[in-house]
Amino acid sequence: MYGQVKRNCVLYKDEPQPGHRYRQIAVVEKEGQFEVRIFEGVVQTDPKIKTECSNAEIVRHRTLNDALREAERKYQRSVAAGWIPYNPYST
């Protein structure tokens, strides 16, 4: 099942250590709820993020505003933990 994406942020780690290099935080509307989904590994580039993913952390909210606040908290915590905001348009 697919959901409409309301926010999508990608971060990366520039470290020579093994493990995931990309972290994606997305707010997805699904069946009348809003889900904050956090993926590590491959960045999902499809405009409609696949909502069935076994390795995603999922937090559900009743309102879009609550989900956006949760996504911002997760984003800020990720940055504080060493993840770097990714901008595919920067050179």
N, C-alpha and C positions, 0 to 999 in steps of 0.2 A: 504494500500500500504506500502511496505517496502523499505528501502533505505540502501545503503552501508555505514557503520560507518567508519569515518576517524579518529575520536578521541573520547574518552569516559572517563570522569572523574567523580568520585563519592566523595561527601563530606558528613559529618554528623555533627549533633549537639548532644552533650552529656549533655543535660539539662533535668531536671525533669518537664519542662513546657509542656503543651499540644501543639500539632501541629506536623508538619512534622519533622522527624529526618534525612531524607536523601535528598540530592540535587544532581541531575545528570546533567552534561553538556556534550552534545554530538554534534559532527559535523557529519552531515549525507548528503550524496550525493543523490539528488532526482531530477530526470527529468532534468538533465543538470545544476542544481543549487546546491548550498551548503547551508544547513540550520544549524544554531546553535540552538539547542533545549535545553531548560532548564525545567526539571521536578522536582517536589518535591513530596515526598511520597515514593511509592514503587519503588525500583531500578529495571530497566529493564535489565535482564541478558541475553536475547536472543542476539546472535551475530549480528542479524539484528534488530535494534531498530524499533519498530512499529512507523511509522511516522504520523499516524492519532491519535492524542491525544488532547482532548479538553482542558486540563489544562496545556498544555505546552506553555512556552514563546518561540516564534519562530522569529529568525532574519535571513533573506535570503541574500546571497551574490552570486556574479557572479563567483568569483574565490575561490579556496581552500585556498590560502594564506590569503585572507581577512577573510574568515570564521575561520581559525585557530587563527588569531590575535584577532578576536572578542571573541572567546571561551576563550583564555588566559586572556583577560581583565575581562570577566565575572567570571572566576575562581579566579583571584586575588582579585576582589571585594568581592566575596563570602568569601574568607579566611579573608579579612579585616573585614568582618561583623560577624566573629565568627564561620564560618563553618570550619570544620577540614577535611583535605584530608583523604580519606578512602583507606586503603590498605588491601584487604582481605587476603593477604598472611602474614601479620605481626602477631606476637603472643603477 
